[in-house]
Amino acid sequence: MNSNLKMDLTLEELAILESEMIKKRKNKEAAWGLWAGLSFFGAHRFYTENYGYASAMLLTSVFPIILLFIIPNINLGDSFTRLLLSIFFILLAGSVIWSWIDAFFLNKRMDELNDQIERSILDNIKEQRKLRAR
C-alpha cells in the first residue's frame, strides 16, 4: 500500500522505517490470541485501537454478566426479573455473535492498522528530511 511512498527513500531511511515498524507494528498472532481468549470482552478491538467498538463489546458482556448474578438475588417481581434476565441473555448472545463476526474482519483490520502505522512513520521520515534540507 505504501510502496509508492517508499520509492524515493535512501537506504538509511529504509533502515529507520524497518526498525520503527518492528517496534510499532501490531502482531496478528497477538490479536488472534486476544480474540480467542477474550473476544467477548472486546480485547482484540482494544489491541487494534477500535476503542469505541471495544468499549461497546465490553459493556455488552460485562454489564449483563454482573447483573445476571445480582438480579436473581433481588426481589423485583417475578415477571420483571424474567424480562431483565431475558434482555441480559440476549445481550450476551449478541456479544458472542458479534465476536464471531469480528473474526472474519480481524486480519484486514490488522493490515489496515499496520499500513497506517507505516504511513505515519514515512511522514515522520519525510518531515525529518525536509528539516535537514533547510
Backbone as a chain_set.jsonl record, in Angstrom:
{"seq": "MNSNLKMDLTLEELAILESEMIKKRKNKEAAWGLWAGLSFFGAHRFYTENYGYASAMLLTSVFPIILLFIIPNINLGDSFTRLLLSIFFILLAGSVIWSWIDAFFLNKRMDELNDQIERSILDNIKEQRKLRAR", "coords": {"N": [[0.822, -1.186, 0.0], [1.91, 1.268, 0.795], [4.033, 1.392, -0.908], [4.666, 3.149, -3.004], [5.308, 5.459, -1.645], [7.658, 4.715, -0.463], [9.512, 4.571, -2.44], [11.385, 6.657, -3.007], [13.084, 6.705, -0.831], [16.158, 6.738, 1.002], [18.761, 4.284, 1.694], [19.421, 4.444, 4.381], [17.14, 5.711, 5.42], [15.241, 3.765, 4.829], [16.14, 1.761, 6.531], [15.643, 2.975, 8.984], [12.866, 3.139, 8.814], [12.21, 0.399, 8.797], [13.189, -0.426, 11.329], [11.602, 1.124, 13.042], [9.076, 0.144, 12.359], [9.279, -2.468, 13.284], [9.233, -1.985, 16.0], [6.717, -0.732, 16.373], [4.736, -2.117, 15.013], [1.67, -3.927, 14.861], [0.946, -7.118, 16.024], [-0.306, -9.936, 14.38], [-0.665, -12.467, 15.484], [-0.846, -11.931, 18.197], [-3.207, -10.457, 18.225], [-5.031, -12.416, 17.367], [-4.755, -14.215, 19.455], [-5.777, -12.704, 21.582], [-8.361, -12.449, 20.606], [-9.191, -15.135, 20.638], [-9.12, -15.754, 23.367], [-10.333, -13.643, 24.826], [-12.407, -12.501, 23.38], [-15.128, -11.909, 23.73], [-15.14, -9.81, 25.438], [-14.042, -7.792, 23.997], [-11.268, -7.505, 23.746], [-9.512, -7.855, 21.576], [-10.332, -5.779, 19.975], [-9.576, -3.542, 21.48], [-6.82, -3.891, 21.24], [-6.467, -3.456, 18.504], [-6.977, -0.819, 18.4], [-9.604, 0.12, 18.161], [-11.375, 1.725, 19.922], [-13.987, 2.626, 20.534], [-15.79, 0.606, 19.595], [-14.682, -1.465, 21.048], [-15.198, -0.713, 23.691], [-17.987, -0.802, 23.632], [-18.376, -3.55, 23.179], [-17.253, -4.55, 25.511], [-18.998, -3.496, 27.45], [-21.429, -4.727, 26.656], [-20.927, -7.254, 27.4], [-19.809, -7.446, 30.054], [-21.56, -5.932, 31.713], [-24.166, -7.298, 31.52], [-23.332, -9.815, 32.566], [-22.552, -9.258, 35.205], [-24.983, -8.284, 36.208], [-26.572, -10.525, 35.881], [-25.873, -12.069, 38.011], [-26.632, -10.483, 40.129], [-29.385, -9.715, 39.869], [-31.131, -12.085, 40.257], [-31.018, -12.312, 43.015], [-32.385, -10.195, 44.028], [-35.569, -9.074, 44.892], [-37.662, -8.233, 42.589], [-40.073, -8.666, 41.554], [-41.593, -11.285, 39.901], [-42.17, -11.462, 37.056], [-40.956, -9.158, 36.012], [-38.29, -9.601, 36.711], [-37.768, -11.866, 35.151], [-38.017, -10.704, 32.618], [-35.857, -8.867, 32.629], [-33.711, -10.693, 32.905], [-33.993, -12.088, 30.507], [-33.432, -10.059, 28.654], [-30.747, -9.58, 29.306], [-29.579, -12.04, 28.673], [-30.001, -12.011, 25.925], [-28.39, -9.821, 25.222], [-25.876, -10.909, 25.901], [-25.786, -13.072, 24.103], [-25.787, -11.631, 21.724], [-23.31, -10.393, 21.981], [-21.606, -12.592, 21.793], [-22.15, -13.453, 19.166], [-21.34, -11.143, 17.795], [-18.592, -11.144, 18.368], [-17.795, -13.418, 16.97], [-18.365, -12.676, 14.338], [-16.532, -10.624, 14.111], [-14.178, -12.064, 13.81], [-13.959, -12.627, 11.111], [-13.084, -10.262, 10.021], [-10.754, -9.504, 11.227], [-8.041, -9.903, 10.309], [-7.924, -8.156, 8.083], [-8.372, -5.706, 9.36], [-6.076, -5.605, 10.926], [-4.079, -5.435, 8.932], [-4.739, -2.941, 7.777], [-4.313, -1.259, 9.98], [-1.551, -1.608, 10.427], [-0.608, -0.592, 7.986], [-1.368, 2.065, 8.303], [0.227, 2.776, 10.5], [2.75, 2.469, 9.328], [2.557, 4.444, 7.357], [2.464, 6.76, 8.936], [5.011, 6.699, 10.045], [6.532, 6.956, 7.715], [5.739, 9.551, 6.991], [6.893, 10.98, 9.109], [9.614, 10.488, 8.587], [9.909, 11.746, 6.096], [9.343, 14.35, 6.874], [11.496, 14.832, 8.601], [13.506, 14.738, 6.705], [12.955, 17.041, 5.216], [13.483, 18.962, 7.173], [16.22, 18.599, 7.531], [17.149, 19.401, 5.067], [16.931, 22.112, 5.056]], "CA": [[0.0, 0.0, 0.0], [2.779, 2.431, 0.914], [5.241, 1.152, -1.703], [4.996, 4.353, -3.765], [5.938, 6.407, -0.727], [8.988, 4.208, -0.096], [10.369, 4.524, -3.63], [12.473, 7.638, -3.004], [13.819, 6.681, 0.432], [17.535, 6.247, 0.973], [18.947, 3.053, 2.472], [19.367, 4.811, 5.802], [15.738, 5.958, 5.759], [14.57, 2.461, 4.814], [16.528, 1.068, 7.764], [14.888, 3.624, 10.063], [11.48, 2.696, 8.652], [12.095, -1.002, 9.227], [13.369, -0.538, 12.784], [10.41, 1.695, 13.684], [7.956, -0.78, 12.142], [9.465, -3.605, 14.192], [8.81, -1.541, 17.33], [5.334, -0.253, 16.46], [3.81, -2.99, 14.279], [0.736, -4.754, 15.624], [1.168, -8.521, 15.712], [-1.548, -10.671, 14.112], [-0.784, -13.578, 16.426], [-1.34, -11.373, 19.462], [-4.624, -10.112, 18.036], [-5.81, -13.661, 17.339], [-4.743, -14.752, 20.816], [-6.757, -11.931, 22.35], [-9.696, -12.808, 20.124], [-9.522, -16.492, 21.09], [-9.311, -15.825, 24.81], [-11.131, -12.579, 25.441], [-13.149, -11.813, 22.317], [-16.436, -11.433, 24.192], [-14.91, -8.566, 26.158], [-13.508, -6.811, 23.063], [-9.826, -7.306, 23.93], [-8.88, -7.716, 20.264], [-10.676, -4.437, 19.491], [-8.684, -2.612, 22.166], [-5.49, -4.068, 20.655], [-6.446, -2.838, 17.178], [-7.254, 0.594, 18.625], [-11.006, 0.452, 17.898], [-11.789, 1.899, 21.306], [-15.436, 2.759, 20.644], [-16.38, -0.729, 19.491], [-14.177, -2.278, 22.157], [-15.958, -0.341, 24.89], [-19.344, -1.334, 23.477], [-18.31, -5.001, 23.398], [-17.001, -4.759, 26.934], [-20.233, -3.22, 28.194], [-22.471, -5.718, 26.356], [-20.559, -8.526, 28.034], [-19.598, -7.337, 31.497], [-22.774, -5.44, 32.373], [-25.137, -8.387, 31.738], [-22.791, -10.879, 33.421], [-22.655, -8.795, 36.595], [-26.39, -8.201, 36.601], [-27.14, -11.874, 35.951], [-25.63, -12.563, 39.363], [-27.293, -9.619, 41.11], [-30.852, -9.677, 39.697], [-31.887, -13.161, 40.91], [-31.0, -12.151, 44.47], [-33.219, -9.049, 44.387], [-36.981, -9.351, 44.639], [-38.242, -7.155, 41.792], [-41.302, -9.166, 40.942], [-41.205, -12.429, 39.081], [-42.213, -11.212, 35.609], [-39.952, -8.151, 35.694], [-36.997, -10.277, 36.807], [-37.631, -12.698, 33.945], [-37.793, -9.799, 31.492], [-34.468, -8.401, 32.71], [-32.819, -11.817, 32.614], [-34.093, -12.348, 29.066], [-32.688, -8.994, 27.969], [-29.32, -9.775, 29.53], [-29.161, -13.194, 27.873], [-29.959, -11.563, 24.528], [-27.167, -9.022, 25.093], [-24.732, -11.825, 25.899], [-25.803, -13.799, 22.827], [-25.339, -10.667, 20.722], [-21.869, -10.217, 22.152], [-20.957, -13.796, 21.251], [-22.272, -13.39, 17.702], [-20.502, -10.03, 17.373], [-17.183, -11.551, 18.42], [-17.547, -14.366, 15.879], [-18.332, -11.898, 13.092], [-15.246, -9.922, 14.134], [-13.105, -12.959, 13.367], [-13.836, -12.55, 9.658], [-12.511, -8.982, 9.628], [-9.597, -9.18, 12.063], [-6.818, -9.782, 9.506], [-8.0, -6.925, 7.292], [-8.197, -4.593, 10.288], [-4.657, -5.578, 11.307], [-3.328, -4.916, 7.785], [-5.01, -1.505, 7.67], [-3.661, -0.587, 11.102], [-0.112, -1.605, 10.17], [-0.377, 0.368, 6.903], [-1.496, 3.397, 8.892], [1.435, 2.986, 11.307], [3.855, 2.668, 8.388], [2.361, 5.744, 6.725], [2.858, 7.82, 9.875], [6.477, 6.663, 10.136], [7.022, 7.551, 6.467], [5.531, 11.0, 7.085], [7.934, 11.5, 10.011], [10.896, 10.427, 7.882], [9.909, 12.804, 5.074], [9.413, 15.619, 7.6], [12.891, 14.963, 9.036], [14.296, 15.028, 5.507], [12.738, 18.457, 4.905], [14.181, 19.759, 8.179], [17.665, 18.503, 7.266], [17.449, 20.095, 3.816], [16.924, 23.569, 5.289]], "C": [[0.872, 1.257, 0.0], [4.024, 2.314, 0.05], [5.629, 2.371, -2.527], [5.691, 5.385, -2.887], [7.364, 5.998, -0.368], [9.983, 4.277, -1.244], [11.569, 5.466, -3.54], [13.243, 7.703, -1.681], [15.244, 6.182, 0.226], [17.62, 4.956, 1.782], [18.872, 3.326, 3.97], [17.92, 5.027, 6.249], [14.926, 4.666, 5.757], [14.889, 1.662, 6.071], [15.784, 1.656, 8.966], [13.432, 3.177, 10.019], [11.302, 1.279, 9.177], [12.235, -1.138, 10.742], [12.17, 0.04, 13.538], [9.201, 0.778, 13.526], [8.067, -1.995, 13.056], [8.978, -3.232, 15.593], [7.304, -1.295, 17.424], [4.302, -1.163, 15.808], [2.929, -3.778, 15.237], [0.84, -6.184, 15.11], [-0.161, -9.252, 15.522], [-1.743, -11.821, 15.095], [-1.314, -13.095, 17.776], [-2.823, -11.028, 19.357], [-5.492, -11.362, 18.042], [-5.84, -14.321, 18.716], [-5.739, -14.028, 21.712], [-8.177, -12.26, 21.913], [-10.104, -14.172, 20.684], [-9.84, -16.528, 22.584], [-10.3, -14.835, 25.389], [-12.001, -11.827, 24.435], [-14.475, -11.242, 22.794], [-16.316, -10.11, 24.943], [-14.268, -7.496, 25.275], [-12.016, -6.579, 23.168], [-9.111, -7.11, 22.597], [-9.182, -6.346, 19.661], [-9.829, -3.372, 20.193], [-7.29, -2.684, 21.551], [-5.39, -3.395, 19.288], [-6.899, -1.381, 17.215], [-8.633, 1.027, 18.137], [-11.693, 0.635, 19.248], [-13.301, 2.021, 21.479], [-16.128, 1.409, 20.61], [-15.941, -1.618, 20.655], [-14.947, -1.98, 23.439], [-17.382, -0.871, 24.824], [-19.369, -2.841, 23.713], [-18.108, -5.313, 24.875], [-18.281, -4.554, 27.749], [-21.317, -4.253, 27.922], [-22.13, -7.085, 26.913], [-20.532, -8.421, 29.553], [-20.874, -6.921, 32.229], [-23.811, -6.548, 32.564], [-24.625, -9.493, 32.656], [-22.92, -10.487, 34.893], [-24.111, -8.804, 37.053], [-27.071, -9.562, 36.643], [-26.921, -12.503, 37.327], [-26.386, -11.75, 40.417], [-28.813, -9.741, 41.053], [-31.576, -10.831, 40.39], [-31.951, -13.038, 42.432], [-31.851, -10.985, 44.957], [-34.66, -9.385, 44.022], [-37.61, -8.157, 43.919], [-39.615, -7.516, 41.249], [-40.915, -10.201, 39.904], [-41.16, -12.122, 37.583], [-41.169, -10.185, 35.19], [-38.547, -8.747, 35.738], [-36.756, -11.143, 35.583], [-37.351, -11.84, 32.716], [-36.349, -9.312, 31.475], [-33.485, -9.517, 32.373], [-32.836, -12.151, 31.128], [-33.304, -11.316, 28.27], [-31.19, -9.215, 28.119], [-28.795, -10.981, 28.761], [-29.081, -12.829, 26.396], [-28.716, -10.714, 24.282], [-25.925, -9.912, 25.047], [-24.656, -12.611, 24.599], [-25.345, -12.885, 21.697], [-23.845, -10.435, 20.783], [-21.095, -11.401, 21.581], [-20.992, -13.768, 19.723], [-21.369, -12.299, 17.141], [-19.03, -10.444, 17.351], [-16.855, -12.552, 17.315], [-17.518, -13.661, 14.534], [-17.014, -11.14, 12.993], [-14.102, -10.781, 13.607], [-12.89, -12.873, 11.859], [-13.118, -11.29, 9.192], [-11.214, -8.634, 10.355], [-8.317, -9.012, 11.248], [-6.806, -8.497, 8.692], [-7.768, -5.706, 8.18], [-6.731, -4.469, 10.715], [-3.803, -5.01, 10.17], [-3.514, -3.409, 7.638], [-4.309, -0.724, 8.778], [-2.154, -0.52, 10.885], [0.248, -0.677, 9.017], [-0.432, 1.797, 7.426], [-0.261, 3.732, 9.732], [2.623, 3.265, 10.396], [3.76, 4.035, 7.718], [2.779, 6.873, 7.658], [4.376, 7.858, 10.053], [7.09, 7.286, 8.889], [6.859, 9.068, 6.48], [6.57, 11.641, 7.994], [9.293, 11.528, 9.328], [10.978, 11.546, 6.854], [9.983, 14.182, 5.727], [10.838, 15.872, 8.091], [13.797, 15.312, 7.862], [14.163, 16.504, 5.137], [13.478, 19.35, 5.892], [15.69, 19.746, 7.954], [18.06, 19.285, 6.025], [17.516, 21.607, 4.009], [18.23, 24.073, 5.74]], "O": [[0.586, 2.207, -0.728], [4.981, 3.061, 0.252], [6.819, 2.608, -2.733], [6.573, 6.105, -3.355], [8.182, 6.844, -0.01], [11.178, 4.063, -1.039], [12.666, 5.098, -3.959], [13.978, 8.661, -1.442], [15.5, 5.317, -0.612], [16.671, 4.581, 2.471], [18.323, 2.528, 4.729], [17.523, 4.579, 7.325], [14.03, 4.489, 6.583], [14.026, 0.973, 6.614], [15.348, 0.923, 9.854], [12.836, 2.872, 11.052], [10.357, 0.994, 9.912], [11.482, -1.883, 11.37], [11.769, -0.504, 14.568], [8.395, 0.646, 14.446], [7.056, -2.496, 13.548], [8.384, -4.056, 16.29], [6.685, -1.614, 18.439], [3.105, -0.99, 16.034], [3.382, -4.236, 16.286], [0.823, -6.423, 13.903], [-1.036, -9.2, 16.387], [-2.871, -12.113, 15.493], [-2.126, -13.765, 18.413], [-3.595, -11.275, 20.283], [-6.564, -11.375, 18.647], [-6.846, -14.919, 19.096], [-6.453, -14.651, 22.498], [-9.087, -12.342, 22.738], [-11.231, -14.344, 21.148], [-10.734, -17.259, 23.011], [-11.023, -15.151, 26.334], [-12.294, -10.647, 24.625], [-14.903, -10.194, 22.311], [-17.296, -9.375, 25.066], [-13.977, -6.4, 25.755], [-11.532, -5.541, 22.717], [-8.202, -6.287, 22.499], [-8.365, -5.81, 18.912], [-9.41, -2.403, 19.56], [-6.645, -1.653, 21.358], [-4.352, -2.828, 18.948], [-7.172, -0.784, 16.173], [-8.814, 2.178, 17.74], [-12.496, -0.201, 19.664], [-13.839, 1.558, 22.485], [-16.947, 1.096, 21.474], [-16.721, -2.414, 21.175], [-15.304, -2.894, 24.182], [-17.927, -1.332, 25.827], [-20.274, -3.353, 24.371], [-18.723, -6.233, 25.416], [-18.599, -5.352, 28.631], [-22.052, -4.629, 28.834], [-22.969, -7.986, 26.896], [-21.16, -9.218, 30.25], [-21.219, -7.505, 33.257], [-24.298, -6.725, 33.681], [-25.393, -10.05, 33.44], [-23.347, -11.29, 35.723], [-24.428, -9.272, 38.146], [-28.05, -9.737, 37.368], [-27.691, -13.363, 37.754], [-26.737, -12.273, 41.474], [-29.459, -9.859, 42.095], [-32.572, -10.579, 41.068], [-32.845, -13.602, 43.064], [-32.023, -10.803, 46.162], [-34.922, -9.925, 42.947], [-38.037, -7.192, 44.555], [-40.236, -6.717, 40.548], [-39.993, -9.986, 39.118], [-40.196, -12.49, 36.912], [-40.56, -10.32, 34.129], [-37.71, -8.43, 34.893], [-35.653, -11.152, 35.037], [-36.537, -12.211, 31.869], [-35.691, -9.34, 30.435], [-32.529, -9.296, 31.631], [-31.794, -12.464, 30.553], [-32.592, -11.66, 27.326], [-30.443, -9.052, 27.155], [-27.676, -10.945, 28.249], [-28.183, -13.291, 25.692], [-28.057, -10.864, 23.253], [-25.025, -9.683, 24.239], [-23.569, -12.796, 24.051], [-24.601, -13.31, 20.814], [-23.189, -10.296, 19.751], [-20.048, -11.223, 20.957], [-19.982, -14.028, 19.069], [-20.705, -12.503, 16.124], [-18.308, -10.12, 16.408], [-15.748, -12.535, 16.778], [-16.717, -14.02, 13.671], [-16.442, -11.026, 11.908], [-13.157, -10.258, 13.016], [-11.766, -13.028, 11.382], [-12.595, -11.257, 8.078], [-10.639, -7.572, 10.116], [-7.573, -8.059, 11.479], [-5.78, -7.82, 8.62], [-7.052, -4.782, 7.796], [-6.21, -3.362, 10.849], [-2.907, -4.2, 10.411], [-2.548, -2.684, 7.4], [-3.771, 0.356, 8.533], [-1.541, 0.519, 11.134], [1.298, -0.035, 9.052], [0.373, 2.64, 7.03], [0.239, 4.856, 9.676], [3.409, 4.177, 10.65], [4.774, 4.709, 7.533], [3.388, 7.846, 7.212], [4.958, 8.933, 10.197], [8.05, 8.05, 8.98], [7.746, 9.791, 6.028], [7.076, 12.722, 7.692], [10.043, 12.493, 9.479], [12.002, 12.222, 6.751], [10.619, 15.087, 5.187], [11.333, 16.997, 8.008], [14.741, 16.089, 8.006], [15.152, 17.146, 4.784], [14.037, 20.375, 5.504], [16.362, 20.756, 8.16], [19.183, 19.781, 5.936], [18.109, 22.305, 3.186], [18.381, 25.271, 5.976]]}, "num_chains": 1, "name": "protein.A"}
